[in-house]
Amino acid sequence: METVLVIGSGGREHALSWKLAQSSSVKQVFVSPGNAGTSKNGKIDNVGINVKDFDTVAKFCKEESVSLVVVGPEDPLANGITDRLTEAGIPCFGPSAAASQIEASKYFSKQFMYRYGIPTARYQSFTDVESASQHIQQSTYPALVVKASGLAAGKGVIVADSTERACQAVGEILQMRSSTVFTLMAVEQEKKFGAAGETILVEELLEGEEVSCLAFTDGTTVAMMPPAQDHKALNEGDMGPNTGGMGVVCPYPKVSKIELAKIKTNILQKAVDGMRERGTPYKGVLYAGIMLTSEGPKVLEFNCRFGDPEAQAILSLMTSDLFDTCLACTNSSLSEHCPVFDGQSCVTGIVVASGGYPGSYRKRLTITGLDRAESHGLTVFHAGTAREEDRVVTNGGRVLVVMATSHNFRTACNLATRGAALVKFDAAYFRRDIGTKVYSSCSPEELGLTYKDSGVDITAGNCLVEAIKPLAAITSRAGSTVKLGGFGALFDVKEAGYTDPLLVAGTDGVGTKLKVAQETGCHTTIGIDLVAMCVNDILAQGAEPLFFLDYFATGRLNVSSAKDVVAGIAKGCVEAGCALIGGETAEMPGMYQEGNYDVAGFAVGAVERTSVLPRLNEISSGDVLIGLKSSGIHSNGFSLVRKVIENLGISLDMPSPFVSGRTLGEELLTPTKIYVRDVLPLMQVGLVKAFAHITGGGLTENIPRVLPNDLCVTIDALKWHIPPMFGWIADKGNVSEKEMAKTFNCGVGAVLIVDKTQVDTVVERLGDQASVIGCVQECKGDVRVKIENLKKSFKQSWKPVTAPRICMKVGVLISGSGTNLQALIDHTLEQNNNSCAEIVLVISNKPGVQGLEKAQLAGIPTQVINHKDFGSRQSFDEAVHKSLVTAGVDIVCLAGFMRILTGDFVRKWNGCMLNIHPSLLPSFKGHDAHHQVLKADVRISGCTVHFVAEEIDSGAILVQESVPVYPEDTEATLSARIKVVEHLAFPRALELVASGQARLGEEGRIDQKDATPAAGTSKT
C-alpha cells in the first residue's frame, strides 16, 4: 500500500487528495497545508510541514515512506520542488523548474510558442509604461490584453474594452522604475504584484469561445482530459474583474472532435515535443487555455498544473486510478496507464466566494449547510476553509466549490446552483448563471441524444477489442487465423490434420457462479470455467477442440472486468489447445443491473468419423469406470450453494470453512478442470469407450448419457476423494445424498468407461487424478447409477473445527455513549454465556461521557486519555497503546471511538482490533453510510464487523448482519434498525476472535485455526 503527499491548500488539492484516496493501492494521503475538506476523510491527513523548504519536504517523505508527491500550485513547481525531490529519489508529479517556465514566465511561454509553431495571439513585451501605451495605441491588431509576465495567482491579466483602459492596466501592473512619476496606484500595485509585474505582455484580443484543455504527459505521451470551461469573471453575465474562477462546466460541448484533435496535435503534443527537444522534458499536467477562434484554436496561456476549479470537475469524471496515472507520468509509462473518464456524464461546479473577493474580505466566518448540500448528492470541494474545533470557517476568497453531476447539462447546472444556495456564511457570494450560456447556446447536435447517451459505448467496445487482441493471439493453432473485429472467423480443418472429420459443436454458460465472481469482484477465472464447460462437453464425443467463440453481455461495459473475463477465456483455450477466433460483446442498458454481466461460449471440435464416442456397441457388463478428480464444484449447482450460504447468514469474504488461508468466495471460484490434454490422447488410441462430463445433473444423470439402455453402473464413494466443500454443503445445508448426487460432481469431474484389461494402462497414464470407482452391470431395475457409501464419504470429507474456549482480555475505546459498548458488556458478563472474552478496560478520549458510566456500573476499570492534552496524534495514540498494554489487553474494540488512529497504532494491533461499520462493506464506506445507501436506492443494508486496517473501512470482514431498506426510510429510521443488529453482530465477532475460531492470516485474509492463541498476550 502506498503513501502520497499532496502539496497545497486549495480546492484543486482537495480534489486531488479526494481522488487519490479512492485508489485501492493508496493507504494514506498527506496534504500540506490542507484545508477543512481534506481533513474530513479518515484516509487523508493534513500535516504541517513547510512546503517552501524542499529539504524539509524531502525529509518528511523519507520518514513517512511517501511513494509519490503531487504538487498542486504553481509556485513550488516554478521554484524547483520536483528537481529537489527527484534528486532525493522521491517521485514527484509535476514539471521541473525549467519546464514550469511555460507558466512562470509568460514572456518565455510566448517565445516558446512562436519557436515551435504553436498557434497563439500576437504580442509584444515591455518593461516601461510609455512604450507599452504607445504600442497599444498604434497596433494594427486590437492590443487590449495586458498581462503580468510572472505568477500572479490568476489575477495578473486584464482584458480591456478600450485602448484607454488597456493603457491604464499597464500602469496598474508594471513596476514603474523609469522617470515616470509614481502615483499612489502604482505604489499599491507594486506591492500587489511584486516581481511578477517587472515585465508585461500586451497581446492581441482574441474572439471566440474560451475552453480549458488539460492533459497528462510523461514527457512523450499526451493523454487529454475532458475539455472544461472556466468562468473567470466575478459577476453574472461575465462582467466584473477577473478572478481565479467562479465556476466550471465539463465537458465543454461546444468544442468539436475535430478541434480537440487539433488542440492535441498542434498545441499539446507540440508543446511536449518542444520541451523535450530543448532538453527540459515536461512531466505532469499541461494546461492550455484555448480560444476557439474563426482561424482555429489558439493558446491564450499555458499553466503547469491543474486548474482550479477545472480540477474538481475533471477529476469528478475520472473513473480510472489517479495514483497509477500520476506515477506513470513520473516514470515515463503513461501509455500503459492512460486515464479513463465517464463519457456519459457532465458536471457543473459553482464557487461560493467571500464577499469582497477578489479584493479584501473577512475570514473565520462560520460555514453552515455543508451537510445539507452533500445530502442532496452534491460534492463539496473545500478551498479557503479551516476547521476550528467543531466548526468549519472561511479562510480565503474562493471558499469552496459545489459540484453536481448529471447526464444532462441543464440538470447539472440547476443542481449546482441549488446546492450553492444551501451553503451559508456571512456575505457569501456565488454566480447563478454558471453554465446557462453553455446549454442555451448549444445546437441540438452538440447536446443531442446519441447512442452513447442511451448507455451503449461503442468506444469502450473498441477499447476492449484492442485490449484482447494479444490475448487471442496466444491461442493461435494450426488451422486458425486469429483476426478479431471481422464479421466472421475462418478455420481450416484440413490444415489441422484431419482426413475424414465430423464437426462437433457445444455451447454452454457459467450459470450463477457468475454471481460469486461479481459479488467478490474477481473475474479472472470465470473465462476458464466457460471454456471448460464447452470443451469438456465435446470431448464426450471424442472430439479435439479446434476453436472457441464467446458471448459477453452486460448493461454497461466495464473494459477492465471484461478484459479479465476474456483473459480467463484465453487461458482456458490454451489449456484446451483450441483457438479463440472471435466473439461478441453486447452492451444492453436496462437488461442488466450495474456491474452484472453474462457469458456464453461456443466450441467446435473435430473427430475422425471412425473414432466417435461413445462406442455404445462396445460397452458391456464388466467394463470399469475410472473417475477423474474435479477441481471443486465446477460450474453447476451454484444456485443451491448460494442458497446454503444465504441460509447460514455468512458472506463470501468470510474465511473458507474447509481450506486454510482462503476466503469462501475464492474457494468457490476455483475454475472448472479441463480434461482435454489428459484424456484426448487416450481416446485417439482407442483406450476409452466413453467419456461422461459430470456437469448439470451430477453423477446420477450424466453417466447414463454414455451407456446403452440395458446397462447400469455401481460406484463406491469411498473409492475417490471427496473435497471437503461437498461435505460442508451436505452438512450445513442439510442436503440429502440423493440431491447432492444429482446436483454436483461430488469430486468426480469426468468418468471414463474402459475395458477391464486396459484399466492399469489408463490409470498409469492419468496418474493420481484417476481412481477406479465402479463397474458396468446389467440393469436389474430403474436405477441407472447406484452410489454406495456416499453419505459416509461426505461425513469423512469435512469435520467441523472446534476450539477450546479460553478468556482473552478486551479493551474498548469510546468517545461518548460507547455505541455497542453495552451489548459487548452484556455478552461478556452473562453467567451462562461462557464467553471467551473479558472486558478489562474502557478508555475514553473525552471526560464525563455516558460510556464511562456504563463501564463503571458493570465494574469495569475506566480511564480518560484526553486527546486535547497531546500535541500530536502520534503522542496521543502512544499513550492509549501503553494503557492497553499495561492492562494486558489482547483485543481492542472500537465502540463509537471518534478519533482517526495513526498507521503506527493500527500496525501494532494488527489482527487484534475490531470495529463495526453501519453498512454491508465493501459497499458504502465512510462516515455517511446511511446517506449513501438511501441515495443508491438499494433494498438491503446492514452492518459489518471487521478487523481495523490502515485504510478506513477496508479490513478483513468477520461478521455481517443485514436489514431491509424500505422506500419510506430516512437516515434516522434506517440507523435505528441497523443498531439492533449491530448489538448482535459485534459480540458475535468478538467471540470468534477471542475463541480463536477466526484470526487475521496472511495477506490480510481471515484464517480459521485449530489452535487458539495463548491468553494474556500483549502488544509491545
Salt bridges, closest charged atoms under 4 A:
GLU13 OE2 - ARG12 NE 2.81
ASP45 OD2 - ARG873 NH2 2.76
ASP55 OD1 - ARG84 NE 2.52
GLU74 OE1 - ARG305 NE 3.24
GLU103 OE2 - ARG305 NH2 2.68
GLU172 OE2 - ARG165 NH1 3.28
GLU203 OE2 - LYS110 NZ 3.33
GLU203 OE2 - LYS147 NZ 3.24
GLU204 OE2 - ARG122 NH2 2.99
ASP230 OD2 - LYS232 NZ 3.15
ASP238 OD1 - ARG431 NH2 3.00
ASP238 OD2 - LYS437 NZ 3.31
ASP273 OD1 - ARG276 NH2 3.19
GLU295 OE1 - LYS298 NZ 2.63
ASP308 OD2 - ARG398 NH2 3.79
ASP342 OD1 - ARG556 NH2 3.17
GLU374 OE2 - LYS40 NZ 2.75
GLU388 OE2 - ARG364 NH1 2.44
GLU388 OE1 - ARG391 NH2 2.73
ASP426 OD2 - ARG362 NH1 2.54
ASP433 OD1 - ARG431 NE 2.89
GLU446 OE1 - LYS254 NZ 3.63
ASP457 OD2 - LYS452 NZ 3.94
GLU466 OE2 - LYS469 NZ 3.18
ASP500 OD2 - ARG609 NE 3.02
ASP529 OD1 - LYS513 NZ 2.95
ASP537 OD1 - HIS693 ND1 2.74
GLU544 OE2 - ARG477 NH1 2.91
GLU618 OE1 - ARG615 NE 2.88
ASP623 OD2 - LYS689 NZ 3.01
GLU646 OE2 - LYS643 NZ 3.84
GLU666 OE2 - ARG1005 NE 2.85
GLU667 OE1 - ARG662 NH1 3.00
GLU739 OE1 - LYS742 NZ 3.91
ASP755 OD2 - LYS689 NZ 3.57
GLU788 OE2 - LYS786 NZ 3.98
GLU878 OE1 - LYS908 NZ 2.72
ASP904 OD2 - LYS908 NZ 3.42
ASP937 OD1 - ARG939 NH1 3.18
GLU950 OE1 - LYS27 NZ 3.64
GLU950 OE1 - ARG907 NH1 2.79
GLU951 OE2 - LYS43 NZ 3.23
ASP953 OD2 - HIS917 ND1 3.38
GLU961 OE2 - ARG988 NH2 2.59
ASP969 OD2 - ARG977 NH2 2.38
GLU971 OE2 - HIS931 ND1 3.64
GLU991 OE2 - ARG805 NH1 2.90
GLU991 OE1 - HIS827 NE2 2.57
GLU1003 OE1 - ARG1005 NH1 2.67
ASP1007 OD2 - LYS1009 NZ 2.60
